[in-house]
């Protein structure tokens, strides 16, 4: 018999589930794809983890997980929800910090909140925390879908990427990049302008 687990949600996700519950399905589908793109049985670091909404998916095939976010309330809830010994959380601004050598660095719905002047440092931080052959998985809304976003979303998204710009940004730091689009729960490699959401996977960081 499985042990009953009671999870808490932050104000952010409580609001979303009450007002727009389908968004949770969309976000979890992104995590599902990200998890399938990770190195199996390796250490994972997630930058901008919030309360660890995708952790139940990410940790299935991970030897360890570290989530970092500057939102103290979200991290407090994450620590309350996930007591697994292989899962850890830190509350701080991660830009420029090194936390170890990981096989996979994941960062979904974060880069669009990073000011342009810090975007290079953002990607350098991902690289700094990866093993030589590690990979990063970066997800963000597509610039072409911005006109359909809510006013609240537009206000928080200060650095929205196009398909080509995201690919170019990742290629500055990695030897190759694989680009995908997501519409609702469907992952594809179709016409880039019609992708609501973008995911770029950087492989083999460049050694400088």
C-alpha positions in Angstrom: 0.0 0.0 0.0 1.4 3.3 -1.1 2.0 6.0 1.6 -0.3 9.0 1.2 1.5 12.2 0.4 0.0 15.6 0.9 1.5 18.3 -1.3 1.3 22.1 -0.9 1.3 24.6 -3.7 2.7 28.1 -3.9 0.4 31.1 -4.5 1.6 31.1 -8.1 0.5 27.5 -8.8 -2.6 27.8 -6.6 -3.7 30.8 -8.8 -2.9 29.0 -12.0 -4.8 25.8 -11.1 -7.8 27.8 -10.0 -7.9 30.1 -13.0 -6.3 28.2 -15.8 -5.9 24.5 -14.9 -4.8 23.4 -18.4 -1.6 25.3 -17.9 -0.4 22.6 -15.4 -0.8 20.0 -18.1 1.2 22.1 -20.6 4.0 22.7 -18.0 4.2 19.0 -17.0 4.4 18.0 -20.7 7.5 20.2 -21.0 9.0 18.5 -18.0 8.1 15.1 -19.4 10.0 15.9 -22.6 12.9 17.4 -20.6 13.2 14.2 -18.4 13.3 12.0 -21.5 16.2 14.2 -22.8 18.3 14.0 -19.6 21.2 11.6 -19.2 19.7 8.6 -17.4 20.9 7.8 -13.8 22.9 11.0 -13.6 22.9 14.1 -11.5 20.5 16.9 -12.5 20.4 20.6 -11.6 17.4 22.8 -12.3 17.8 26.6 -12.4 14.5 28.4 -11.6 12.9 25.3 -10.1 10.1 27.2 -8.2 8.4 24.7 -5.8 9.6 21.7 -7.8 6.4 21.3 -9.8 8.2 19.0 -12.3 10.3 17.1 -9.8 8.2 14.0 -9.6 8.9 13.5 -13.3 12.6 14.6 -13.3 13.7 12.4 -10.4 12.5 9.1 -11.8 15.7 8.4 -13.6 18.1 10.8 -11.8 20.7 9.7 -9.3 20.4 13.2 -7.6 18.6 16.5 -8.1 19.4 20.0 -7.0 16.9 22.8 -7.6 17.8 26.5 -7.3 15.5 29.5 -7.2 15.5 32.9 -5.6 11.9 32.7 -4.5 12.1 31.9 -0.8 8.4 30.9 -0.5 8.6 28.5 -3.4 11.8 26.9 -2.0 10.2 26.5 1.4 7.3 24.7 -0.1 9.6 22.5 -2.3 11.5 21.5 0.9 8.3 20.7 2.6 7.0 18.6 -0.3 10.1 16.7 -1.3 11.9 15.0 1.6 13.6 12.5 -0.7 17.3 12.2 0.3 18.5 12.6 -3.3 16.6 15.9 -3.8 17.9 19.2 -2.5 17.0 22.8 -2.9 18.8 26.2 -2.5 17.3 29.6 -2.3 19.5 32.2 -4.0 20.3 34.1 -7.2 22.1 31.4 -9.2 23.7 33.7 -11.8 27.5 33.1 -11.9 27.4 30.4 -9.2 28.8 26.9 -9.3 27.1 24.1 -7.5 28.9 21.1 -8.8 29.4 19.0 -12.0 26.1 17.7 -13.3 25.2 15.6 -16.3 22.1 17.7 -17.1 21.1 21.4 -16.4 17.4 22.2 -16.9 15.9 25.6 -17.0 12.3 26.0 -18.1 10.4 29.3 -18.2 13.3 31.2 -16.8 15.4 32.9 -19.6 12.5 35.1 -20.6 12.7 36.7 -17.1 16.5 37.4 -17.4 17.4 40.9 -18.6 19.3 40.9 -21.9 22.4 42.2 -20.2 22.6 39.1 -18.1 21.7 36.4 -20.7 25.3 35.6 -21.5 26.0 35.1 -17.8 22.9 32.9 -17.6 24.2 30.5 -20.3 27.7 30.6 -18.8 26.2 29.5 -15.4 24.6 26.5 -17.1 27.9 25.6 -18.6 29.9 26.1 -15.4 27.7 23.5 -13.7 28.0 20.8 -16.3 30.4 18.0 -16.9 32.4 18.1 -20.1 29.9 16.1 -22.0 26.9 17.4 -20.1 23.8 18.9 -21.8 21.5 21.8 -21.0 17.8 21.9 -21.7 16.3 25.4 -22.0 12.6 26.1 -22.5 10.9 29.4 -23.2 7.8 30.9 -24.9 8.3 31.7 -28.6 8.4 35.4 -29.6 5.9 34.6 -32.3 3.3 33.7 -29.7 3.8 36.9 -27.7 0.7 38.6 -29.1 -1.5 35.9 -27.6 0.0 36.3 -24.1 -1.8 37.9 -21.2 -0.8 41.4 -20.1 0.6 40.0 -16.8 2.7 37.5 -18.8 4.0 40.2 -21.1 5.0 42.4 -18.1 7.1 39.6 -16.6 8.7 38.5 -19.9 11.5 41.0 -20.4 13.6 38.9 -22.8 11.5 36.8 -25.2 13.3 34.6 -27.8 12.7 33.6 -31.4 13.6 30.1 -32.6 16.8 31.4 -34.3 17.9 33.6 -31.5 17.6 30.8 -28.9 19.5 28.4 -31.1 22.3 31.0 -31.7 22.5 31.8 -28.0 23.0 28.1 -27.1 25.5 27.5 -29.9 27.7 30.2 -28.4 28.4 27.8 -25.5 27.7 24.3 -26.9 29.1 22.4 -29.8 25.6 21.5 -31.1 22.0 22.3 -30.3 18.8 20.4 -31.0 15.7 22.6 -31.3 12.1 21.5 -30.7 8.7 23.2 -30.5 5.8 22.5 -28.2 2.2 23.3 -28.8 0.0 22.4 -25.8 1.3 18.9 -24.9 2.6 18.1 -28.4 6.4 18.1 -29.0 7.5 18.5 -32.7 10.0 19.9 -35.1 7.5 21.6 -37.3 7.3 25.2 -38.7 9.1 27.3 -36.1 6.8 30.3 -36.3 3.8 28.2 -35.2 5.6 26.8 -32.1 4.0 28.3 -29.0 7.0 27.1 -26.9 10.6 26.4 -27.7 13.0 24.0 -26.2 16.7 24.0 -27.1 19.1 21.2 -26.0 22.7 22.1 -25.9 25.2 19.2 -26.2 28.9 19.1 -25.3 29.8 22.5 -23.9 32.6 24.4 -25.6 35.9 24.3 -23.7 37.5 27.7 -23.4 
